[in-house]
Amino acid sequence: MAETPAGTADGVDPEALGFDPAALRERYRAERDRRIRPDGSKQYRRTTGEFGYYVDDPYAEPVPDREPLDDRVEVAIIGGGFGGLVAGARLRQAGVRDIRVIEKAGDFGGTWYWNRYPGIHCDIESYIYLPLLEEVGHVPRMKYAPGEEIRQHARAIGRQFDLYRDVCFRTEVTELRWDEAACEWTLRTDRGDRMRARYVVVSSGPFSRPKLPGIPGIETFRGHTFHTSRWDYEYTGGDADGGLHKLADKRVAVVGTGATAIQCVPHLGRDAQHLYVFQRTPSSVDVRDNRPTDPEWAGALMPGWQRRRRDNFLAQVAGGGADEDMVSDRWTTSARLLQSLMPSSGGEELSPEQRGRVAELAELADFKKMNEIRARVDAVVEDRATAEALKPWYRYMCKRPTFSDTYLPTFNRANVTLVDTAGRGVERITEGALVAGGVEYEVDCVIFATGFDLGGPPAERAGLDVRGRGGVTLAESWKDGPKTLHGFYSHGFPNFFHLGSLQNAVSVNFAHVLDEQAVHIAEVVAEAHKRQARYIEPTAEAEAAWVATIRDKARNTHAFLAECTPGYYNNEGNPGKRSESYGGGPIEFYELIKRWRTDGDMGDALKRTTPPKEGER
Ligand code: NDP
């Protein structure tokens, strides 16, 4: 066996490290094994049919009547969240005048429209998360902005870039067909519209379809119930700042302890008569340390500040670090801790032996970080058994890390009970109770903080029937797996763009990811116009080469994810053979697509049949 930092014959010396890696590894494996279920992602219930009421819009005014549209736009954008908004904004900046956003909600905002639960905040620093801050002229009031400010910012982008002018809210696209002769798409909607569009951008968002747990008897519950992404303030009272006064005489159950629950549980604990938190797997909960924006700092910001700050954050969390840490929060300090323990620290050349040990040292750094997270639980939570149950036993990036200074102390309240289900989940739901570990907990209300259905490619997830050239559906074309060039477009589906996380690079600041993608799409469309190209479509060869690149680069993530406790990061313990993300990471990916735009390869994707007719632009 190769020597390790605290080298002994056996690998590492637990005394020198202060912990025993072999014991931790074993513990992580045992925790994963007790959580693995044979039904994997099939365990969840869809919010359709008898559960369709879970996704009714509690915020929108009644649908105003309008005549079905039968018209033509240059660009149709499906989805009015940050993806659709930044696509619209960047296309406007590129000179496209005729843009229509089609959105099923009653306003812009996407995930920030739907999620208005108490305590909702951005978990990435708002100065780098909220897109287009300089363009809109806004500096967030807090380091981590509340959801309502973020939603208002989404609306401000809509106003700033004149996207309200031709928007269709409360409208769902049901079908998209490519018309080869006209070189454009025909879209049909649930409001009887028949729209034609030269370009279509789909940005339906990863968190657009809430899911319910597959708990036997869920349909029999007779009390009140809702999903966190459709918060029922009529029932709870209060608003996103809390003050849920109508719960003062209610016994409330929350199912789930992910990033959403971490934010709303403190409010429920404060206001409910009794709160039961049903936990299957604990989250890692790190320090939040939110604070108001310093007006002096905000006043001194120089043009280009947001891009510099965003890039700096990305370099910390997804690159090799940077000299300065502008954001300096637990995302960046955790990344630096992990990097500092890697053999590359100190800028020295890696020896061949060190290179062989990178994965091992990364694991040691990870153990150290998670020990810190577990020690925080011990320091905050008074009851020993509760503290033990709240400790996460898996690697840092197996699940979305969370941040809160109020979640853990909530379990010190007399009216709050953690119901730890030892990885098994809620056993059963009856007319008036939840059953776990054979114990029946009677409640008046069940709130599902059980996340979102991420299955399938974005267009399919959005329920879109997409038919490209020759009437071939996207599902047929992708029957052996998704096929794109750079994640944006597919052969056989001209002028059709995907925004999201498929076959490109992602990072924890998803709004940044979307903006980089929007910039790319806007530049490609602008170039197509310049060359009078009738359509944009990758060749089958370019697409196949990209799919092969995704395969080659992504190989080594499988082993990591397979060892992780189940969740949506690893498809509930079945990560598949390969990841569909670009393994070189976002910084390398942005460089790669920039080079593609500038060094001539883009030409192959831009096809011209006949010049556009007068007035077609
Ligand atoms: P998650 O999918 O992260 O969490 C779902 C929770 O429900 C998990 O704790 C899961 O347990 C639990 N669960 C599922 N089924 C059962 C069951 N049968 N019994 C008991 N528990 C069950 O959803 P969230 O809504 O919390 O978060 C989704 C994503 O939204 C986050 O990962 C994050 O990316 C994003 N988000 C972002 C925020 C931001 O500020 N930017 C804020 C909030 C969310 P288990 O872990 O065992 O599967």
Boltz pocket constraint, residues with backbone or C-beta under 6 A from the ligand:
constraints:
  - pocket:
      binder: B
      contacts: [[A, 35], [A, 121], [A, 122], [A, 123], [A, 124], [A, 207], [A, 213], [A, 214], [A, 215], [A, 255], [A, 256], [A, 257], [A, 258], [A, 259], [A, 260], [A, 261], [A, 278], [A, 279], [A, 280], [A, 281], [A, 400], [A, 423], [A, 424], [A, 425], [A, 426], [A, 449], [A, 450], [A, 451], [A, 452], [A, 566], [A, 567], [A, 568]]
      max_distance: 6.0
